[in-house]
């Protein structure tokens, strides 16, 4: 399950970065494009944290049981 989580995280961040770069490059005003790109990256961060809630990362057991 951790493998799927990593793949989904990679897809989320790659799509957000590509869309943010597209918005910055195609906007009429550079500052407006920067703000829209930042909003897309914030939405990707929220999606990343939501994914952590839906598919929690595997816990490492620090205590050794004998």
N, CA, C and O atoms as a Tripos MOL2 file, in Angstrom:
@<TRIPOS>MOLECULE
protein
  264   263    66     0     0
PROTEIN
NO_CHARGES

@<TRIPOS>ATOM
      1 N           0.8200   -1.1880    0.0000 N.3       1 UNK1
      2 CA          0.0000    0.0000    0.0000 C.3       1 UNK1
      3 C           0.8670    1.2560    0.0000 C.2       1 UNK1
      4 O           0.4960    2.2760   -0.5810 O.2       1 UNK1
      5 N           2.0110    1.1760    0.6480 N.am      2 UNK2
      6 CA          2.9240    2.3190    0.6940 C.3       2 UNK2
      7 C           3.4420    2.6550   -0.7000 C.2       2 UNK2
      8 O           3.7080    3.8160   -1.0090 O.2       2 UNK2
      9 N           3.5820    1.6410   -1.5300 N.am      3 UNK3
     10 CA          4.0480    1.8470   -2.8980 C.3       3 UNK3
     11 C           3.0280    2.6720   -3.6930 C.2       3 UNK3
     12 O           3.4070    3.5850   -4.4270 O.2       3 UNK3
     13 N           1.7490    2.3550   -3.5480 N.am      4 UNK4
     14 CA          0.6950    3.1110   -4.2340 C.3       4 UNK4
     15 C           0.6460    4.5520   -3.7360 C.2       4 UNK4
     16 O           0.4430    5.4890   -4.5090 O.2       4 UNK4
     17 N           0.8360    4.7070   -2.4310 N.am      5 UNK5
     18 CA          0.8250    6.0380   -1.8310 C.3       5 UNK5
     19 C           1.9290    6.9070   -2.4160 C.2       5 UNK5
     20 O           1.7020    8.0790   -2.7160 O.2       5 UNK5
     21 N           3.1140    6.3450   -2.5810 N.am      6 UNK6
     22 CA          4.2310    7.0990   -3.1500 C.3       6 UNK6
     23 C           3.9650    7.4730   -4.6080 C.2       6 UNK6
     24 O           4.2910    8.5800   -5.0350 O.2       6 UNK6
     25 N           3.3820    6.5630   -5.3610 N.am      7 UNK7
     26 CA          3.0780    6.8460   -6.7700 C.3       7 UNK7
     27 C           2.0260    7.9470   -6.8760 C.2       7 UNK7
     28 O           2.1530    8.8500   -7.7030 O.2       7 UNK7
     29 N           0.9910    7.8760   -6.0420 N.am      8 UNK8
     30 CA         -0.0550    8.8970   -6.0710 C.3       8 UNK8
     31 C           0.5140   10.2550   -5.6700 C.2       8 UNK8
     32 O           0.1650   11.2690   -6.2740 O.2       8 UNK8
     33 N           1.3850   10.2920   -4.6570 N.am      9 UNK9
     34 CA          2.0280   11.5470   -4.2620 C.3       9 UNK9
     35 C           2.8440   12.1290   -5.4070 C.2       9 UNK9
     36 O           2.7960   13.3350   -5.6540 O.2       9 UNK9
     37 N           3.5790   11.2970   -6.0950 N.am     10 UNK10
     38 CA          4.3890   11.7620   -7.2170 C.3      10 UNK10
     39 C           3.5100   12.3320   -8.3290 C.2      10 UNK10
     40 O           3.8350   13.3630   -8.9180 O.2      10 UNK10
     41 N           2.4020   11.6600   -8.6110 N.am     11 UNK11
     42 CA          1.4800   12.1440   -9.6490 C.3      11 UNK11
     43 C           0.8530   13.4740   -9.2390 C.2      11 UNK11
     44 O           0.7290   14.3790  -10.0640 O.2      11 UNK11
     45 N           0.4610   13.6000   -7.9830 N.am     12 UNK12
     46 CA         -0.1380   14.8500   -7.4940 C.3      12 UNK12
     47 C           0.8310   16.0080   -7.6640 C.2      12 UNK12
     48 O           0.4600   17.0500   -8.2040 O.2      12 UNK12
     49 N           2.0790   15.8400   -7.2080 N.am     13 UNK13
     50 CA          3.0420   16.9390   -7.2670 C.3      13 UNK13
     51 C           3.4890   17.2360   -8.6930 C.2      13 UNK13
     52 O           3.7110   18.3970   -9.0370 O.2      13 UNK13
     53 N           3.6230   16.2140   -9.5250 N.am     14 UNK14
     54 CA          4.0200   16.4530  -10.9200 C.3      14 UNK14
     55 C           2.9250   17.1980  -11.6790 C.2      14 UNK14
     56 O           3.2100   18.1220  -12.4400 O.2      14 UNK14
     57 N           1.6750   16.7950  -11.4720 N.am     15 UNK15
     58 CA          0.5690   17.4780  -12.1450 C.3      15 UNK15
     59 C           0.4300   18.9120  -11.6490 C.2      15 UNK15
     60 O           0.1770   19.8200  -12.4410 O.2      15 UNK15
     61 N           0.5930   19.1190  -10.3590 N.am     16 UNK16
     62 CA          0.4850   20.4740   -9.8120 C.3      16 UNK16
     63 C           1.6030   21.3710  -10.3260 C.2      16 UNK16
     64 O           1.3610   22.5260  -10.6750 O.2      16 UNK16
     65 N           2.8200   20.8490  -10.3750 N.am     17 UNK17
     66 CA          3.9440   21.6520  -10.8690 C.3      17 UNK17
     67 C           3.7740   21.9870  -12.3450 C.2      17 UNK17
     68 O           4.0570   23.1090  -12.7650 O.2      17 UNK17
     69 N           3.3160   21.0270  -13.1260 N.am     18 UNK18
     70 CA          3.1120   21.2780  -14.5560 C.3      18 UNK18
     71 C           2.0000   22.3010  -14.7720 C.2      18 UNK18
     72 O           2.1400   23.2060  -15.5950 O.2      18 UNK18
     73 N           0.9040   22.1600  -14.0420 N.am     19 UNK19
     74 CA         -0.2010   23.1010  -14.2080 C.3      19 UNK19
     75 C           0.1760   24.4950  -13.7120 C.2      19 UNK19
     76 O          -0.2120   25.4940  -14.3190 O.2      19 UNK19
     77 N           0.9310   24.5690  -12.6080 N.am     20 UNK20
     78 CA          1.3700   25.8730  -12.1020 C.3      20 UNK20
     79 C           2.2900   26.5540  -13.1090 C.2      20 UNK20
     80 O           2.1640   27.7550  -13.3480 O.2      20 UNK20
     81 N           3.2070   25.8030  -13.6980 N.am     21 UNK21
     82 CA          4.0950   26.3830  -14.7120 C.3      21 UNK21
     83 C           3.2990   26.8380  -15.9310 C.2      21 UNK21
     84 O           3.6060   27.8740  -16.5210 O.2      21 UNK21
     85 N           2.2880   26.0760  -16.3070 N.am     22 UNK22
     86 CA          1.4290   26.4590  -17.4280 C.3      22 UNK22
     87 C           0.6770   27.7490  -17.1230 C.2      22 UNK22
     88 O           0.5790   28.6320  -17.9760 O.2      22 UNK22
     89 N           0.1420   27.8580  -15.8980 N.am     23 UNK23
     90 CA         -0.6000   29.0690  -15.5210 C.3      23 UNK23
     91 C           0.3150   30.2860  -15.4790 C.2      23 UNK23
     92 O          -0.0900   31.3760  -15.8850 O.2      23 UNK23
     93 N           1.5380   30.1180  -14.9960 N.am     24 UNK24
     94 CA          2.4790   31.2360  -14.9430 C.3      24 UNK24
     95 C           2.8530   31.6690  -16.3530 C.2      24 UNK24
     96 O           2.9420   32.8650  -16.6320 O.2      24 UNK24
     97 N           3.0670   30.7250  -17.2260 N.am     25 UNK25
     98 CA          3.5030   31.0450  -18.5840 C.3      25 UNK25
     99 C           2.4260   31.6150  -19.4760 C.2      25 UNK25
    100 O           2.7330   32.3710  -20.3970 O.2      25 UNK25
    101 N           1.1680   31.2770  -19.2320 N.am     26 UNK26
    102 CA          0.1070   31.7060  -20.1440 C.3      26 UNK26
    103 C          -0.7580   32.8290  -19.5920 C.2      26 UNK26
    104 O          -1.7090   33.2440  -20.2550 O.2      26 UNK26
    105 N          -0.4640   33.3280  -18.4140 N.am     27 UNK27
    106 CA         -1.3090   34.3850  -17.8550 C.3      27 UNK27
    107 C          -0.9690   35.7290  -18.4900 C.2      27 UNK27
    108 O           0.1500   35.9510  -18.9520 O.2      27 UNK27
    109 N          -1.9530   36.6130  -18.5030 N.am     28 UNK28
    110 CA         -1.7560   37.9430  -19.0880 C.3      28 UNK28
    111 C          -0.8220   38.7800  -18.2190 C.2      28 UNK28
    112 O          -0.0510   39.5890  -18.7340 O.2      28 UNK28
    113 N          -0.8890   38.5920  -16.9250 N.am     29 UNK29
    114 CA         -0.0370   39.3240  -15.9910 C.3      29 UNK29
    115 C           0.8410   38.3120  -15.2530 C.2      29 UNK29
    116 O           0.3510   37.2870  -14.7780 O.2      29 UNK29
    117 N           2.1310   38.6030  -15.1590 N.am     30 UNK30
    118 CA          3.0620   37.6690  -14.5240 C.3      30 UNK30
    119 C           2.7080   37.4660  -13.0560 C.2      30 UNK30
    120 O           2.7340   36.3370  -12.5670 O.2      30 UNK30
    121 N           2.3780   38.5400  -12.3500 N.am     31 UNK31
    122 CA          2.0640   38.4350  -10.9270 C.3      31 UNK31
    123 C           0.7970   37.6080  -10.7110 C.2      31 UNK31
    124 O           0.7300   36.8090   -9.7770 O.2      31 UNK31
    125 N          -0.1990   37.7930  -11.5630 N.am     32 UNK32
    126 CA         -1.4200   36.9990  -11.4610 C.3      32 UNK32
    127 C          -1.1150   35.5170  -11.6900 C.2      32 UNK32
    128 O          -1.6680   34.6540  -11.0080 O.2      32 UNK32
    129 N          -0.2420   35.2250  -12.6430 N.am     33 UNK33
    130 CA          0.1670   33.8440  -12.8910 C.3      33 UNK33
    131 C           0.8900   33.2400  -11.7060 C.2      33 UNK33
    132 O           0.6880   32.0710  -11.3780 O.2      33 UNK33
    133 N           1.7450   34.0430  -11.0530 N.am     34 UNK34
    134 CA          2.4410   33.5480   -9.8610 C.3      34 UNK34
    135 C           1.4570   33.2170   -8.7400 C.2      34 UNK34
    136 O           1.5920   32.1960   -8.0660 O.2      34 UNK34
    137 N           0.4770   34.0800   -8.5510 N.am     35 UNK35
    138 CA         -0.5140   33.8390   -7.4970 C.3      35 UNK35
    139 C          -1.3320   32.5900   -7.8080 C.2      35 UNK35
    140 O          -1.5820   31.7750   -6.9210 O.2      35 UNK35
    141 N          -1.7470   32.4380   -9.0600 N.am     36 UNK36
    142 CA         -2.5170   31.2450   -9.4340 C.3      36 UNK36
    143 C          -1.6650   29.9840   -9.3060 C.2      36 UNK36
    144 O          -2.1560   28.9490   -8.8560 O.2      36 UNK36
    145 N          -0.3980   30.0630   -9.6960 N.am     37 UNK37
    146 CA          0.4970   28.9170   -9.5530 C.3      37 UNK37
    147 C           0.6900   28.5300   -8.0970 C.2      37 UNK37
    148 O           0.7240   27.3450   -7.7640 O.2      37 UNK37
    149 N           0.8150   29.5300   -7.2270 N.am     38 UNK38
    150 CA          0.9580   29.2610   -5.7990 C.3      38 UNK38
    151 C          -0.3060   28.6180   -5.2370 C.2      38 UNK38
    152 O          -0.2270   27.7210   -4.3980 O.2      38 UNK38
    153 N          -1.4630   29.0720   -5.6930 N.am     39 UNK39
    154 CA         -2.7210   28.4760   -5.2400 C.3      39 UNK39
    155 C          -2.8210   27.0130   -5.6620 C.2      39 UNK39
    156 O          -3.3380   26.1860   -4.9100 O.2      39 UNK39
    157 N          -2.3360   26.6870   -6.8500 N.am     40 UNK40
    158 CA         -2.3440   25.2950   -7.3150 C.3      40 UNK40
    159 C          -1.4270   24.4460   -6.4400 C.2      40 UNK40
    160 O          -1.7760   23.3200   -6.0870 O.2      40 UNK40
    161 N          -0.2570   24.9780   -6.0890 N.am     41 UNK41
    162 CA          0.6660   24.2250   -5.2380 C.3      41 UNK41
    163 C           0.1040   24.0490   -3.8240 C.2      41 UNK41
    164 O           0.3280   23.0140   -3.1960 O.2      41 UNK41
    165 N          -0.6140   25.0390   -3.3260 N.am     42 UNK42
    166 CA         -1.2660   24.9000   -2.0190 C.3      42 UNK42
    167 C          -2.3360   23.8120   -2.0760 C.2      42 UNK42
    168 O          -2.4630   23.0150   -1.1470 O.2      42 UNK42
    169 N          -3.1010   23.7790   -3.1590 N.am     43 UNK43
    170 CA         -4.1160   22.7300   -3.3200 C.3      43 UNK43
    171 C          -3.4600   21.3480   -3.3970 C.2      43 UNK43
    172 O          -4.0060   20.3750   -2.8770 O.2      43 UNK43
    173 N          -2.2930   21.2580   -4.0400 N.am     44 UNK44
    174 CA         -1.5770   19.9830   -4.1040 C.3      44 UNK44
    175 C          -1.0980   19.5660   -2.7180 C.2      44 UNK44
    176 O          -1.1180   18.3800   -2.3890 O.2      44 UNK44
    177 N          -0.6700   20.5280   -1.9030 N.am     45 UNK45
    178 CA         -0.2390   20.2170   -0.5450 C.3      45 UNK45
    179 C          -1.4110   19.6880    0.2820 C.2      45 UNK45
    180 O          -1.2560   18.7360    1.0480 O.2      45 UNK45
    181 N          -2.5790   20.3070    0.1260 N.am     46 UNK46
    182 CA         -3.7750   19.8380    0.8350 C.3      46 UNK46
    183 C          -4.1390   18.4260    0.3720 C.2      46 UNK46
    184 O          -4.5080   17.5810    1.1870 O.2      46 UNK46
    185 N          -4.0360   18.1710   -0.9320 N.am     47 UNK47
    186 CA         -4.3140   16.8240   -1.4480 C.3      47 UNK47
    187 C          -3.3140   15.8140   -0.8900 C.2      47 UNK47
    188 O          -3.6790   14.6800   -0.5790 O.2      47 UNK47
    189 N          -2.0570   16.2260   -0.7650 N.am     48 UNK48
    190 CA         -1.0160   15.3490   -0.2100 C.3      48 UNK48
    191 C          -1.3380   14.9870    1.2410 C.2      48 UNK48
    192 O          -1.2300   13.8240    1.6300 O.2      48 UNK48
    193 N          -1.7270   15.9710    2.0330 N.am     49 UNK49
    194 CA         -2.0500   15.7100    3.4350 C.3      49 UNK49
    195 C          -3.3460   14.9040    3.5720 C.2      49 UNK49
    196 O          -3.4730   14.0980    4.4930 O.2      49 UNK49
    197 N          -4.3020   15.1120    2.6730 N.am     50 UNK50
    198 CA         -5.5270   14.3140    2.6870 C.3      50 UNK50
    199 C          -5.2110   12.8580    2.3650 C.2      50 UNK50
    200 O          -5.7920   11.9440    2.9500 O.2      50 UNK50
    201 N          -4.2910   12.6510    1.4380 N.am     51 UNK51
    202 CA         -3.8780   11.2900    1.1080 C.3      51 UNK51
    203 C          -3.2210   10.6200    2.3080 C.2      51 UNK51
    204 O          -3.3940    9.4200    2.5170 O.2      51 UNK51
    205 N          -2.4630   11.3890    3.1050 N.am     52 UNK52
    206 CA         -1.8710   10.8350    4.3220 C.3      52 UNK52
    207 C          -2.9410   10.3770    5.3090 C.2      52 UNK52
    208 O          -2.7360    9.4130    6.0470 O.2      52 UNK52
    209 N          -4.0800   11.0670    5.3230 N.am     53 UNK53
    210 CA         -5.1640   10.6560    6.2130 C.3      53 UNK53
    211 C          -5.8940    9.4270    5.6830 C.2      53 UNK53
    212 O          -6.2900    8.5540    6.4540 O.2      53 UNK53
    213 N          -6.0720    9.3620    4.3590 N.am     54 UNK54
    214 CA         -6.7910    8.2340    3.7660 C.3      54 UNK54
    215 C          -5.9490    6.9660    3.7340 C.2      54 UNK54
    216 O          -6.4430    5.8770    4.0270 O.2      54 UNK54
    217 N          -4.6780    7.1110    3.3760 N.am     55 UNK55
    218 CA         -3.7530    5.9720    3.3340 C.3      55 UNK55
    219 C          -2.5730    6.3230    4.2390 C.2      55 UNK55
    220 O          -1.5890    6.8900    3.7640 O.2      55 UNK55
    221 N          -2.6470    6.0020    5.5190 N.am     56 UNK56
    222 CA         -1.5750    6.3890    6.4380 C.3      56 UNK56
    223 C          -0.2620    5.6860    6.0960 C.2      56 UNK56
    224 O          -0.2620    4.5390    5.6500 O.2      56 UNK56
    225 N           0.8570    6.3850    6.3090 N.am     57 UNK57
    226 CA          2.1530    5.7420    6.0680 C.3      57 UNK57
    227 C           2.3900    4.6130    7.0680 C.2      57 UNK57
    228 O           1.8540    4.6200    8.1760 O.2      57 UNK57
    229 N           3.1910    3.6610    6.6600 N.am     58 UNK58
    230 CA          3.4820    2.5160    7.5260 C.3      58 UNK58
    231 C           4.2940    2.9850    8.7290 C.2      58 UNK58
    232 O           5.2470    3.7530    8.5950 O.2      58 UNK58
    233 N           3.9040    2.5140    9.8890 N.am     59 UNK59
    234 CA          4.6300    2.8720   11.1110 C.3      59 UNK59
    235 C           5.7780    1.9030   11.3210 C.2      59 UNK59
    236 O           5.6750    0.7090   11.0420 O.2      59 UNK59
    237 N           6.8730    2.4510   11.8200 N.am     60 UNK60
    238 CA          8.0070    1.6000   12.1610 C.3      60 UNK60
    239 C           7.9520    1.3280   13.6590 C.2      60 UNK60
    240 O           7.8100    2.2490   14.4640 O.2      60 UNK60
    241 N           8.0640    0.0750   14.0180 N.am     61 UNK61
    242 CA          8.0100   -0.3160   15.4150 C.3      61 UNK61
    243 C           9.3930   -0.1550   16.0250 C.2      61 UNK61
    244 O          10.3150   -0.9050   15.7050 O.2      61 UNK61
    245 N           9.5330    0.8390   16.9160 N.am     62 UNK62
    246 CA         10.8270    1.0960   17.5520 C.3      62 UNK62
    247 C          11.1070    0.1360   18.7030 C.2      62 UNK62
    248 O          12.2640   -0.1300   19.0290 O.2      62 UNK62
    249 N          10.0630   -0.3750   19.3060 N.am     63 UNK63
    250 CA         10.2400   -1.2920   20.4230 C.3      63 UNK63
    251 C          10.3710   -2.7190   19.9060 C.2      63 UNK63
    252 O           9.5950   -3.1660   19.0610 O.2      63 UNK63
    253 N          11.3520   -3.4090   20.4210 N.am     64 UNK64
    254 CA         11.5280   -4.8080   20.0330 C.3      64 UNK64
    255 C          10.8950   -5.6880   21.1000 C.2      64 UNK64
    256 O          11.2070   -5.5730   22.2850 O.2      64 UNK64
    257 N          10.0080   -6.5620   20.6660 N.am     65 UNK65
    258 CA          9.3480   -7.4650   21.6050 C.3      65 UNK65
    259 C          10.1150   -8.7790   21.6510 C.2      65 UNK65
    260 O          10.4620   -9.3520   20.6190 O.2      65 UNK65
    261 N          10.3710   -9.2390   22.8620 N.am     66 UNK66
    262 CA         11.1000  -10.5030   23.0430 C.3      66 UNK66
    263 C          10.1610  -11.6420   23.3100 C.2      66 UNK66
    264 O          10.6020  -12.7770   23.4870 O.2      66 UNK66
@<TRIPOS>BOND
     1     1     2 1
     2     2     3 1
     3     3     4 2
     4     3     5 am
     5     5     6 1
     6     6     7 1
     7     7     8 2
     8     7     9 am
     9     9    10 1
    10    10    11 1
    11    11    12 2
    12    11    13 am
    13    13    14 1
    14    14    15 1
    15    15    16 2
    16    15    17 am
    17    17    18 1
    18    18    19 1
    19    19    20 2
    20    19    21 am
    21    21    22 1
    22    22    23 1
    23    23    24 2
    24    23    25 am
    25    25    26 1
    26    26    27 1
    27    27    28 2
    28    27    29 am
    29    29    30 1
    30    30    31 1
    31    31    32 2
    32    31    33 am
    33    33    34 1
    34    34    35 1
    35    35    36 2
    36    35    37 am
    37    37    38 1
    38    38    39 1
    39    39    40 2
    40    39    41 am
    41    41    42 1
    42    42    43 1
    43    43    44 2
    44    43    45 am
    45    45    46 1
    46    46    47 1
    47    47    48 2
    48    47    49 am
    49    49    50 1
    50    50    51 1
    51    51    52 2
    52    51    53 am
    53    53    54 1
    54    54    55 1
    55    55    56 2
    56    55    57 am
    57    57    58 1
    58    58    59 1
    59    59    60 2
    60    59    61 am
    61    61    62 1
    62    62    63 1
    63    63    64 2
    64    63    65 am
    65    65    66 1
    66    66    67 1
    67    67    68 2
    68    67    69 am
    69    69    70 1
    70    70    71 1
    71    71    72 2
    72    71    73 am
    73    73    74 1
    74    74    75 1
    75    75    76 2
    76    75    77 am
    77    77    78 1
    78    78    79 1
    79    79    80 2
    80    79    81 am
    81    81    82 1
    82    82    83 1
    83    83    84 2
    84    83    85 am
    85    85    86 1
    86    86    87 1
    87    87    88 2
    88    87    89 am
    89    89    90 1
    90    90    91 1
    91    91    92 2
    92    91    93 am
    93    93    94 1
    94    94    95 1
    95    95    96 2
    96    95    97 am
    97    97    98 1
    98    98    99 1
    99    99   100 2
   100    99   101 am
   101   101   102 1
   102   102   103 1
   103   103   104 2
   104   103   105 am
   105   105   106 1
   106   106   107 1
   107   107   108 2
   108   107   109 am
   109   109   110 1
   110   110   111 1
   111   111   112 2
   112   111   113 am
   113   113   114 1
   114   114   115 1
   115   115   116 2
   116   115   117 am
   117   117   118 1
   118   118   119 1
   119   119   120 2
   120   119   121 am
   121   121   122 1
   122   122   123 1
   123   123   124 2
   124   123   125 am
   125   125   126 1
   126   126   127 1
   127   127   128 2
   128   127   129 am
   129   129   130 1
   130   130   131 1
   131   131   132 2
   132   131   133 am
   133   133   134 1
   134   134   135 1
   135   135   136 2
   136   135   137 am
   137   137   138 1
   138   138   139 1
   139   139   140 2
   140   139   141 am
   141   141   142 1
   142   142   143 1
   143   143   144 2
   144   143   145 am
   145   145   146 1
   146   146   147 1
   147   147   148 2
   148   147   149 am
   149   149   150 1
   150   150   151 1
   151   151   152 2
   152   151   153 am
   153   153   154 1
   154   154   155 1
   155   155   156 2
   156   155   157 am
   157   157   158 1
   158   158   159 1
   159   159   160 2
   160   159   161 am
   161   161   162 1
   162   162   163 1
   163   163   164 2
   164   163   165 am
   165   165   166 1
   166   166   167 1
   167   167   168 2
   168   167   169 am
   169   169   170 1
   170   170   171 1
   171   171   172 2
   172   171   173 am
   173   173   174 1
   174   174   175 1
   175   175   176 2
   176   175   177 am
   177   177   178 1
   178   178   179 1
   179   179   180 2
   180   179   181 am
   181   181   182 1
   182   182   183 1
   183   183   184 2
   184   183   185 am
   185   185   186 1
   186   186   187 1
   187   187   188 2
   188   187   189 am
   189   189   190 1
   190   190   191 1
   191   191   192 2
   192   191   193 am
   193   193   194 1
   194   194   195 1
   195   195   196 2
   196   195   197 am
   197   197   198 1
   198   198   199 1
   199   199   200 2
   200   199   201 am
   201   201   202 1
   202   202   203 1
   203   203   204 2
   204   203   205 am
   205   205   206 1
   206   206   207 1
   207   207   208 2
   208   207   209 am
   209   209   210 1
   210   210   211 1
   211   211   212 2
   212   211   213 am
   213   213   214 1
   214   214   215 1
   215   215   216 2
   216   215   217 am
   217   217   218 1
   218   218   219 1
   219   219   220 2
   220   219   221 am
   221   221   222 1
   222   222   223 1
   223   223   224 2
   224   223   225 am
   225   225   226 1
   226   226   227 1
   227   227   228 2
   228   227   229 am
   229   229   230 1
   230   230   231 1
   231   231   232 2
   232   231   233 am
   233   233   234 1
   234   234   235 1
   235   235   236 2
   236   235   237 am
   237   237   238 1
   238   238   239 1
   239   239   240 2
   240   239   241 am
   241   241   242 1
   242   242   243 1
   243   243   244 2
   244   243   245 am
   245   245   246 1
   246   246   247 1
   247   247   248 2
   248   247   249 am
   249   249   250 1
   250   250   251 1
   251   251   252 2
   252   251   253 am
   253   253   254 1
   254   254   255 1
   255   255   256 2
   256   255   257 am
   257   257   258 1
   258   258   259 1
   259   259   260 2
   260   259   261 am
   261   261   262 1
   262   262   263 1
   263   263   264 2
@<TRIPOS>SUBSTRUCTURE
     1 UNK1         2 RESIDUE 1 A UNK
     2 UNK2         6 RESIDUE 1 A UNK
     3 UNK3        10 RESIDUE 1 A UNK
     4 UNK4        14 RESIDUE 1 A UNK
     5 UNK5        18 RESIDUE 1 A UNK
     6 UNK6        22 RESIDUE 1 A UNK
     7 UNK7        26 RESIDUE 1 A UNK
     8 UNK8        30 RESIDUE 1 A UNK
     9 UNK9        34 RESIDUE 1 A UNK
    10 UNK10       38 RESIDUE 1 A UNK
    11 UNK11       42 RESIDUE 1 A UNK
    12 UNK12       46 RESIDUE 1 A UNK
    13 UNK13       50 RESIDUE 1 A UNK
    14 UNK14       54 RESIDUE 1 A UNK
    15 UNK15       58 RESIDUE 1 A UNK
    16 UNK16       62 RESIDUE 1 A UNK
    17 UNK17       66 RESIDUE 1 A UNK
    18 UNK18       70 RESIDUE 1 A UNK
    19 UNK19       74 RESIDUE 1 A UNK
    20 UNK20       78 RESIDUE 1 A UNK
    21 UNK21       82 RESIDUE 1 A UNK
    22 UNK22       86 RESIDUE 1 A UNK
    23 UNK23       90 RESIDUE 1 A UNK
    24 UNK24       94 RESIDUE 1 A UNK
    25 UNK25       98 RESIDUE 1 A UNK
    26 UNK26      102 RESIDUE 1 A UNK
    27 UNK27      106 RESIDUE 1 A UNK
    28 UNK28      110 RESIDUE 1 A UNK
    29 UNK29      114 RESIDUE 1 A UNK
    30 UNK30      118 RESIDUE 1 A UNK
    31 UNK31      122 RESIDUE 1 A UNK
    32 UNK32      126 RESIDUE 1 A UNK
    33 UNK33      130 RESIDUE 1 A UNK
    34 UNK34      134 RESIDUE 1 A UNK
    35 UNK35      138 RESIDUE 1 A UNK
    36 UNK36      142 RESIDUE 1 A UNK
    37 UNK37      146 RESIDUE 1 A UNK
    38 UNK38      150 RESIDUE 1 A UNK
    39 UNK39      154 RESIDUE 1 A UNK
    40 UNK40      158 RESIDUE 1 A UNK
    41 UNK41      162 RESIDUE 1 A UNK
    42 UNK42      166 RESIDUE 1 A UNK
    43 UNK43      170 RESIDUE 1 A UNK
    44 UNK44      174 RESIDUE 1 A UNK
    45 UNK45      178 RESIDUE 1 A UNK
    46 UNK46      182 RESIDUE 1 A UNK
    47 UNK47      186 RESIDUE 1 A UNK
    48 UNK48      190 RESIDUE 1 A UNK
    49 UNK49      194 RESIDUE 1 A UNK
    50 UNK50      198 RESIDUE 1 A UNK
    51 UNK51      202 RESIDUE 1 A UNK
    52 UNK52      206 RESIDUE 1 A UNK
    53 UNK53      210 RESIDUE 1 A UNK
    54 UNK54      214 RESIDUE 1 A UNK
    55 UNK55      218 RESIDUE 1 A UNK
    56 UNK56      222 RESIDUE 1 A UNK
    57 UNK57      226 RESIDUE 1 A UNK
    58 UNK58      230 RESIDUE 1 A UNK
    59 UNK59      234 RESIDUE 1 A UNK
    60 UNK60      238 RESIDUE 1 A UNK
    61 UNK61      242 RESIDUE 1 A UNK
    62 UNK62      246 RESIDUE 1 A UNK
    63 UNK63      250 RESIDUE 1 A UNK
    64 UNK64      254 RESIDUE 1 A UNK
    65 UNK65      258 RESIDUE 1 A UNK
    66 UNK66      262 RESIDUE 1 A UNK
